[in-house]
Amino acid sequence: MSLLLTNARLIDPEGGTETEGDLLIEGGLIAAVGALEPPPGAEVIDCGGKCLAPGIVDLGVKVGEPGERHRESFRSAGLAAAAGGVTTIIARPDTMPAIDTPEVLEFVTRRAAEASPVRIRHMAALTRGREGREMVELGFLLDTGAVAFSDCDHVIETTKVAARCMTYARSLGALVIGHPQDPGLSAGASATNGKFASLRGIPAVHPMAERMGFDRDMALVEMSGVRYHADQVTTARTLPALERAKANGLDVTAGVGIHHLTLNEFDVGDYRTFFKLKPPLRSEEDRLAMVEAVGSGLIDIISSMHTPQDEESKRLPFEEAAWGAVALETFLPAALRLYHAGRLTLPQLFRAMAINPAKRLGLPQGRLSDGAPADLVLFDPDAPFVLDRFTLRSKSKNTPFDGQRMEGRVLATYVGGRRVYAAGE
């Protein structure tokens, strides 16, 4: 059955354009884009001049299965993603137990397919139990469907182990995702070093810890030739090293979390634990540098870094509280803050949120082109609202945006041409 979406403001991150036009869906794929006539028998939907863009490919989402379903399940994460315009979740392996064997990967893949209305692909751990000691069975996990390998925020401290993992991953063409941070310097820290952390008496880490971790990883990438992605680059000190790595021809990309593009260290205020993130929120100068790097393309990918935590783990003294925030539903309206501020265009945002992560993982999504999967989000970038965290579809409600004025509402989300979310339904 054909579906024609008409009168849309088409956001094309591949071409970097915004145009008015129509989009035809046939057999779950985009069949044509432009000024179109409805085919015989096609369903026609008038988009009312609102924005139609590729669905977001969110690289780095924590889902609580297995082990922490009370914090987030595949079902609740999928519903939250659909409501937020995220059509593909790339789930992290920091589960309980970690996704470090083909059997666990096969289990979560099956569970996700059964429960989620959006696509879910999985990373696998790089070492067993994410303990940094013994390499996982990379080849078997690739065959089972792993799209990348990462120990997430458990940085491999033994350089020889990291080197072996990267060298073997290179022989298989696998993508390694690193967390650039020196584990020794950052241990026990809850904020970024500076006057604010000192006044609040919060244990802090110097921004150079990120640069040091990144430099070590770049040396290993140069030695091994592995495909590498830095999950979060959040300090201006790291950007020159990232630029050099790319100029030297290393197969390196970098990402940043949406919270580090829209919040800074002062948002922690009076020890508000919903703002306790990993890495910790940075200075305003660092935030602006990250926004500029996304605009220039130096930073390739924006992710939600969705990390659900229950009330009990957040309602603690700042140093003891758990890291992270939910972001699947707030990802797009938070990103639109950068658009409304004149910092980034819509094609630039969706380049970083859709096509670049899809390209890095070898997925066909993220495009508004003929033959691409019809994974789409229809949204009104100007619709204002005040966020109430208790209306979020995630099981956990730990968002730093609670009670804040935001702009941008998702009107409909399509996965493979099938509508999986409609506002008001």
N, C-alpha and C positions, 0 to 999 in steps of 0.2 A: 504494500500500500504506500502511496506517495503522500508526502506532507510538504506543503509549501509555506514557508515563513516569509511574509511580505512586509514591506514598509519598515524595514529594520535599519538600524545604524550599525553597519558591519565593521567589527574591530578585527583587523587582519594583522596579527603580529609578524607573520612571515613577510608580508610586503610593507609593513609599517604604516598602514593606511587606515583611515576611517572613511567609509563611503556609505551612501544610502542605497539600498537594494534589497534583493530577495535571495532566499536560499532554499533549494529543493533537496529533500531527503527521500531516498529510495533504497529499500533493502538495508536500512541501518547505516547507510553511507551518504555522504554529501554528493549529490549528483550534479549540481550546477549552482553557480553563484553569479548574481548580476541582476539585470532587469529581465524578469522571467514571466511567462504566461503560465497559468495553472494547467498541468496535464489533465487529460480527461479522468474524472473520478478522484482527483487528488483532494485531500483535506487542506483547507486554506486557513491560516491563522495570521491575523493582522497584529504585528508587533507594536503598532502605535508609535513608531519612531524611536523606540527604546533600543538599547545597545544589545547586540547579539555577538557573542565572542566564543572562542573555543573554551570548552570546560577546563577548569584548573587541574593541573597535574601536580599534586601536593607531595613533594619528596621529603619524607621524614616524619610520618605520623605515628604516634604511639597508640596502639590498641591494646586493651588489657587481656586479650586472649592469646595464649593460655595464662591462667594464674591470677588475673586481676579483673575479672569480668564485672566486679562491683564498681570499678572505676570507668570502664568503657568496654562495650562489646562490639563485635562486628556489626550487629544490627544498629545499635545507637550511633556508632561512628558513621555508618553509611547514611543514616537519616540526617545526621548533622551535616555531613558532606554535601548531600543533595540540596539541603536548604541553603548551603553556602556557595553553591556553584562549583563545587569540587567534584569532578566526574571520575578521577582516578586517584586513589590513595596509594602511596608507596609506604607500606608499613615497616616500622623499625623492628629489629630483632631483640630489643631489650625487654623481653617478656619473662615469665617465670613458669617453666624453664625457658632459657634463651632458645631462639630458633637456630639451632646449631647442628641438626641432623636432618637427613632427608625425610625421616618419619615425622618429625615435628613440622617441617615445612609442608609436607603433604597434608597433614591434619589441618593446619591453619588455612591453607589454600582452599580445601574443601569447605571448611566452616565459613570462610568469607564468601565463597560463591553461593552458598545456601542462604546466608543471612543479609547480605548487603545489597541495596539497590544500585550502588555505584561499583565501578571496577576497583578491585584491590589486588595489588601485586606486592610481593614481599622481598625485603632484603633478608640476608642470612648473616649470622655472626661470622666474624673473621677467625676467632679462636674459640675453643670449647668453653662454654659457660661465660664467654666474654671475660675470661680471666687472664688473657695475655700470655698463655704458656704454650698451648698446643694448637696447631692449625687445624681447622675443620676440614672435612672432605669436600674441598671446593668443587671438584669435578662432578661429584654426585649431586651436590646441591644445585649447581648450574643446570644439570639435566632435569632436576625436579622443578625448576622454574624460578630460582633466585635471580633477581635482576641486578643485585649488587651485594657487596659484603662490607660489614661494618661492625665494630664493637661499640659504636655510639660514643657515649661520654666516658667509657672505660678505655682510656688511652693505653695502648701497649707500651709498657715502660721499658722492656728489654729490646733494645734496638735490633739485636740479632734476630729475635723472633719476628719483629715487624718486617725486617728485610726479607726473611724467608717467605713470609706470607705474600709480600708484594711481588717477589720474584716468581713464585708459583702462580699467582693470579695473572701476571703478565703472560705466562706461557699458555694460559687458557683464554686470554682476552677479556678477563673479568674486570669489572669496575670496583675499585676500593674506595670507600667513603670514610674519610678521616675526620676526627674532631681536633682541630689545631689548638692545642693547649699543653703547656708543660705541666705534667701532673704533680710534680714536686712543689712548684711555686703556687699552684692553685689549690692545693689540698687545704681543706678547712675554711676556705674563703667563701663569703656570702655576698660580696659587693665588689665594685671596682675601686682600686686604690685612688684616694683623693681626699680633698677637704671634707666633702659630704660624709664619706664613710668614717673619717676620723671623728667628726663632730657627733656622729650617731653611735660611735663605738662599735661598728660592725667590722668583723675580720674581713680583710680585703686582699685582692690580688692585683698586681701591677699589670697593665695592658700588655707589657712586653712578654708575658707568659704565653699569650696567643702567638705572637711573632716567633718566639723561640720554638714552640711546637710546630708551627708551619714551616720554619726553616729546616728542622730535622726531617719532616716529611718530604720536603722538596729534594733534599739530598738523597733520600731513599728512592724517590720517584726517578731522579736522574740516574741512579745506579741501576734500577730494575727496569725502567721503561714502562711501568704499569700505568694504566688509566686510573686517574685519581680525581676525586671530588672532595673539596673541603666543605663540610656541612654548614659551618657558620663562620664567616669572617666578619668581625664586629668592631675592629679597631683600625684607625687610620695607619698605625704603624705597620700593619700587615700588607697594606695595599702595594707599596713599592716592590716587596718580595713577590707578590702575586703577579704583578706586571712583568717582572724579570723572568719569572718561570714561564709565562706565556710567550714572551719574546724569544726565549731560548728554545722554543719548540716542544716543551714538555706537554704531555697530554693531560692538562690540568684545567679544572673548572672550579668555581667557588659559589657558595650560596650564602644567604643571610636570612634570618628569621624575621617575620613581619614585625614582631615586637621591637626588635632592635632598629627598625626603620622608622618607628612611630613613637617610641618612648625613650626617655633617658634616665640617668641615675637619680635625678631629683624626684621622679615619680614614685620612688619608694616611700617618700614622705616620712610619716611617723611609723616606720616598720610595717608597712602594708605587705603582707606575705604573698598576696596575689601578684605582686610585682617582682617576686623572687624568681629569677629565671637563670638558666644555664646556657651560655655564659651570662654573668650578671649584666644588668643594664649599664650602658657606657655613658660617656660624656656627650653633651649636645654636639660638640665638634666632631666626635666620632660618628654620631648618628648622621649628621649632614654629609660627612665624607662617604658613608655607606650609600646614601641616597644618590649622591653624585656618581659613585662607582656603578650602581645599577643602571643609571641613565646612559653612561658611556659604554656599558657592556663589559666592563672589567669584572664586575660580579655578575654571574650568569643567571642565577636562579634565586627566586624568593620562595620561601616555604613557610608554612604555618608553625612548624615545630610543635604541633599539637601534643600536649603532655597532660593528660587528665590526672588529677589528684583529688582524693576525697577530702571532706571538710576536716576530718580528724587530723590529717597530715599537714593541713595548712593553718589551722587554728592553734598555732604553737609560737613560741618566741622565734624571732626572725632567723636566728642562727640554726635552730632545730627544724624549722619548717621545710617541707619538701619543695624541690625545684619545679618550675614549669607552669604552663597555663594552657587551657583549652583554646582552640583558635579555628576550628573548622568552619564554624558559622560566622565568625568575626573577621576571617581572613580578607574577604573581598571588601567589606566596608572600611576596614582599617587601611587597606592598600589604597582605597579611593581618597583617603586623606591626603596622600601624596599628589594625586591628580588634582584635587580641589585647591591644593596649595600652589599649584603650578610647577611642581618639582618634576613630575613624570607625566607623559602622555598615556592614554589608554593602550595604544599599541606597545609602548615600552613596558608597561605593567604586564600585559599578557605575553609578551616575549619572555619575560622572566618567570611568569607563573604557569605558562602552558607549553609553548613550543620548545623552549630551551630544556626544561626537565625531560620532556618526551624525547627529544633528540639525544640527550645524554644517556638515556636508558634504552635507546633503540626502539621506542614505541611509536606507533603511527598516529597517536593523538596530538592535540595541540594546534591543529591547522584548520583554516577555513578554505580548503581547496578540494577540487573534485577527487573523489575516491577516498578521502579521509573519513574515519569513523565520525558519525554524526553525534559527537559528544559536545554539547553546547550549553551555554548559559545565557539567558535573557535577563537583563537587569536594568533598573532605573538608577543611574549614578547620582541623581539629585534628590532622591526620596529621603527625607529626614526622619530620624527616629531616636528615641532614647533607649539604650540597651538595658534590658532587665535580664540578669543572668539566669533567673529561674524559668525563663521561657526557652532557654537553649535546649536542644534535643540531646546533647551529650549527657551521659549519666552524671559526670562531674561538672561542677559549675564554676571552676576556678579561673575566671577571666579578669584581667586587669581593667577591662572596659566597662565593667558594671556601672550603670548609672550615667554613662557618658553619652553626649550627643554625637550621633554618627550620621553619615549620609551614604546611601546606596543600598538598595534592596533587590534581592534576587526575585524575579517574577516567575521564572520557570527554568528547570534543568532537564536536559535530555541526555540519555546514555544510549548509544546505538540507535538513535532516532526515536526512542521510547521516552515519554515524559515520566520522570521519576520524582519530580517535585513541581508543585504549582502553588503560588502564594494564595493564601486564604482557603486552601483545601485541607 
